[in-house]
Amino acid sequence: MPFDYRKLEGLVKEKCRTRAIFAYKMGLSERSISLKMNGKTQWKQTEICTACEILGISNEDIPKYFFDPKVQSVEHIKTA
């Protein structure tokens, strides 16, 4: 199941300004962060814990940032 990381991306920009700074603080490469944010690789539990410390995410809010299901848009079909 794909997850939507737009809220996480917004918080990264708010708290760290760039993915590069966030990656540095996480001890990961920018490429690794990019792959995770784009759903190409999964977040490890330890990485989620580290990200929460850096970004000030409470335990209760973890699902909102890391496990929000991506909803696919459905195009409306017009009938004549």
Beta strands, then each sheet from edge to edge (+ up, - down):
end
